[in-house]
Amino acid sequence: MIVPVLQPLDLGTSIECGQVFQWRRHGPWFCGVLSGQILHLRKIDEGIEIEGGPADADVLCDIAKKFLRCDDPLTEIYRSIASDPYIRDATERHWGLRILRQSPWDCLLSFACSV
């Protein structure tokens, strides 16, 4: 199934930047587990292609969209924080980097492991 993404999204950078540790790259795919579901995600021209299970495609798409925060107005967020030159430079260099929505437990573990 394909989820259209109408805003900036750099899937690779978002997953591999150190926010999450339970995801692995397999060729163009990023594989992980969210909400008890196995997900395989890859960026394509039309958006994000999603495979996995055991849930049906609609459930997997909802989980992936929530994880990737596809409903966040990223362009507006970038615009609102661009007054700081350092932040503006960072957003330009890492266009499409997203803060991923993960469980509080996973977030705590990621933070603890990064220290």
NUGU-712059 format. One record per residue (C-alpha): residue number from 1; residue in one letter; chain; x, y, z. Coordinates in nm, 2 decimals. Example, Ala and Ser with C-alpha at 12.3 -4.5 7.8 and 13.67 -1.06 7.14 Angstrom:
2
node n:1&res:A&chain:A&X:1.23&Y:-0.45&Z:0.78
node n:2&res:S&chain:A&X:1.37&Y:-0.11&Z:0.71
***
This chain:
115
node n:1&res:M&chain:A&X:0.00&Y:0.00&Z:0.00
node n:2&res:I&chain:A&X:0.12&Y:0.35&Z:-0.07
node n:3&res:V&chain:A&X:0.06&Y:0.65&Z:0.15
node n:4&res:P&chain:A&X:0.09&Y:0.98&Z:-0.03
node n:5&res:V&chain:A&X:0.32&Y:1.23&Z:0.15
node n:6&res:L&chain:A&X:0.25&Y:1.59&Z:0.05
node n:7&res:Q&chain:A&X:0.51&Y:1.74&Z:0.28
node n:8&res:P&chain:A&X:0.89&Y:1.71&Z:0.31
node n:9&res:L&chain:A&X:1.00&Y:1.37&Z:0.44
node n:10&res:D&chain:A&X:1.35&Y:1.23&Z:0.45
node n:11&res:L&chain:A&X:1.27&Y:0.88&Z:0.57
node n:12&res:G&chain:A&X:1.63&Y:0.76&Z:0.59
node n:13&res:T&chain:A&X:1.76&Y:1.05&Z:0.79
node n:14&res:S&chain:A&X:1.45&Y:1.05&Z:1.02
node n:15&res:I&chain:A&X:1.50&Y:0.68&Z:1.11
node n:16&res:E&chain:A&X:1.88&Y:0.67&Z:1.11
node n:17&res:C&chain:A&X:1.95&Y:0.99&Z:1.30
node n:18&res:G&chain:A&X:1.95&Y:0.83&Z:1.64
node n:19&res:Q&chain:A&X:1.59&Y:0.88&Z:1.74
node n:20&res:V&chain:A&X:1.50&Y:0.51&Z:1.72
node n:21&res:F&chain:A&X:1.71&Y:0.20&Z:1.75
node n:22&res:Q&chain:A&X:1.48&Y:-0.08&Z:1.67
node n:23&res:W&chain:A&X:1.47&Y:-0.02&Z:1.29
node n:24&res:R&chain:A&X:1.70&Y:-0.18&Z:1.03
node n:25&res:R&chain:A&X:1.77&Y:-0.09&Z:0.67
node n:26&res:H&chain:A&X:1.73&Y:-0.37&Z:0.42
node n:27&res:G&chain:A&X:1.81&Y:-0.22&Z:0.08
node n:28&res:P&chain:A&X:1.56&Y:0.06&Z:0.02
node n:29&res:W&chain:A&X:1.33&Y:-0.07&Z:0.30
node n:30&res:F&chain:A&X:1.33&Y:0.03&Z:0.67
node n:31&res:C&chain:A&X:1.20&Y:-0.26&Z:0.89
node n:32&res:G&chain:A&X:1.07&Y:-0.23&Z:1.24
node n:33&res:V&chain:A&X:0.79&Y:-0.31&Z:1.48
node n:34&res:L&chain:A&X:0.53&Y:-0.06&Z:1.59
node n:35&res:S&chain:A&X:0.22&Y:-0.14&Z:1.80
node n:36&res:G&chain:A&X:0.28&Y:-0.51&Z:1.77
node n:37&res:Q&chain:A&X:0.29&Y:-0.48&Z:1.38
node n:38&res:I&chain:A&X:0.59&Y:-0.56&Z:1.16
node n:39&res:L&chain:A&X:0.64&Y:-0.27&Z:0.92
node n:40&res:H&chain:A&X:0.85&Y:-0.23&Z:0.61
node n:41&res:L&chain:A&X:0.87&Y:0.13&Z:0.49
node n:42&res:R&chain:A&X:1.03&Y:0.28&Z:0.19
node n:43&res:K&chain:A&X:1.02&Y:0.62&Z:0.02
node n:44&res:I&chain:A&X:0.91&Y:0.63&Z:-0.33
node n:45&res:D&chain:A&X:0.81&Y:0.92&Z:-0.56
node n:46&res:E&chain:A&X:0.44&Y:0.88&Z:-0.47
node n:47&res:G&chain:A&X:0.50&Y:0.88&Z:-0.10
node n:48&res:I&chain:A&X:0.57&Y:0.59&Z:0.14
node n:49&res:E&chain:A&X:0.52&Y:0.23&Z:0.04
node n:50&res:I&chain:A&X:0.42&Y:0.01&Z:0.33
node n:51&res:E&chain:A&X:0.42&Y:-0.36&Z:0.38
node n:52&res:G&chain:A&X:0.39&Y:-0.58&Z:0.69
node n:53&res:G&chain:A&X:0.14&Y:-0.74&Z:0.92
node n:54&res:P&chain:A&X:-0.03&Y:-0.92&Z:1.07
node n:55&res:A&chain:A&X:-0.29&Y:-0.63&Z:1.06
node n:56&res:D&chain:A&X:-0.46&Y:-0.53&Z:0.74
node n:57&res:A&chain:A&X:-0.32&Y:-0.25&Z:0.51
node n:58&res:D&chain:A&X:-0.54&Y:0.03&Z:0.65
node n:59&res:V&chain:A&X:-0.42&Y:-0.04&Z:1.01
node n:60&res:L&chain:A&X:-0.06&Y:-0.05&Z:0.90
node n:61&res:C&chain:A&X:-0.10&Y:0.28&Z:0.71
node n:62&res:D&chain:A&X:-0.25&Y:0.45&Z:1.01
node n:63&res:I&chain:A&X:0.03&Y:0.32&Z:1.23
node n:64&res:A&chain:A&X:0.30&Y:0.44&Z:0.98
node n:65&res:K&chain:A&X:0.14&Y:0.79&Z:0.93
node n:66&res:K&chain:A&X:0.12&Y:0.84&Z:1.31
node n:67&res:F&chain:A&X:0.48&Y:0.73&Z:1.36
node n:68&res:L&chain:A&X:0.61&Y:0.95&Z:1.08
node n:69&res:R&chain:A&X:0.38&Y:1.24&Z:1.19
node n:70&res:C&chain:A&X:0.25&Y:1.29&Z:0.84
node n:71&res:D&chain:A&X:-0.02&Y:1.52&Z:0.97
node n:72&res:D&chain:A&X:0.22&Y:1.77&Z:1.12
node n:73&res:P&chain:A&X:0.25&Y:2.08&Z:0.90
node n:74&res:L&chain:A&X:0.62&Y:2.05&Z:0.86
node n:75&res:T&chain:A&X:0.66&Y:2.34&Z:0.61
node n:76&res:E&chain:A&X:0.48&Y:2.57&Z:0.85
node n:77&res:I&chain:A&X:0.69&Y:2.45&Z:1.14
node n:78&res:Y&chain:A&X:1.01&Y:2.52&Z:0.94
node n:79&res:R&chain:A&X:0.88&Y:2.87&Z:0.85
node n:80&res:S&chain:A&X:0.79&Y:2.95&Z:1.22
node n:81&res:I&chain:A&X:1.14&Y:2.86&Z:1.35
node n:82&res:A&chain:A&X:1.34&Y:3.00&Z:1.06
node n:83&res:S&chain:A&X:1.40&Y:3.33&Z:1.24
node n:84&res:D&chain:A&X:1.70&Y:3.18&Z:1.41
node n:85&res:P&chain:A&X:1.99&Y:3.15&Z:1.16
node n:86&res:Y&chain:A&X:2.13&Y:2.83&Z:1.31
node n:87&res:I&chain:A&X:1.79&Y:2.66&Z:1.31
node n:88&res:R&chain:A&X:1.73&Y:2.78&Z:0.95
node n:89&res:D&chain:A&X:2.06&Y:2.64&Z:0.84
node n:90&res:A&chain:A&X:1.98&Y:2.30&Z:1.01
node n:91&res:T&chain:A&X:1.64&Y:2.28&Z:0.85
node n:92&res:E&chain:A&X:1.79&Y:2.36&Z:0.51
node n:93&res:R&chain:A&X:2.06&Y:2.09&Z:0.55
node n:94&res:H&chain:A&X:1.82&Y:1.83&Z:0.68
node n:95&res:W&chain:A&X:1.50&Y:1.91&Z:0.49
node n:96&res:G&chain:A&X:1.24&Y:1.65&Z:0.56
node n:97&res:L&chain:A&X:1.39&Y:1.53&Z:0.89
node n:98&res:R&chain:A&X:1.10&Y:1.45&Z:1.12
node n:99&res:I&chain:A&X:1.07&Y:1.40&Z:1.49
node n:100&res:L&chain:A&X:0.92&Y:1.05&Z:1.50
node n:101&res:R&chain:A&X:0.63&Y:0.96&Z:1.73
node n:102&res:Q&chain:A&X:0.72&Y:0.66&Z:1.93
node n:103&res:S&chain:A&X:0.60&Y:0.52&Z:2.26
node n:104&res:P&chain:A&X:0.71&Y:0.70&Z:2.57
node n:105&res:W&chain:A&X:0.90&Y:0.38&Z:2.68
node n:106&res:D&chain:A&X:1.09&Y:0.36&Z:2.34
node n:107&res:C&chain:A&X:1.16&Y:0.74&Z:2.36
node n:108&res:L&chain:A&X:1.30&Y:0.70&Z:2.72
node n:109&res:L&chain:A&X:1.52&Y:0.41&Z:2.61
node n:110&res:S&chain:A&X:1.65&Y:0.60&Z:2.31
node n:111&res:F&chain:A&X:1.74&Y:0.89&Z:2.52
node n:112&res:A&chain:A&X:1.91&Y:0.68&Z:2.79
node n:113&res:C&chain:A&X:2.11&Y:0.50&Z:2.53
node n:114&res:S&chain:A&X:2.22&Y:0.82&Z:2.36
node n:115&res:V&chain:A&X:2.38&Y:0.96&Z:2.68
***
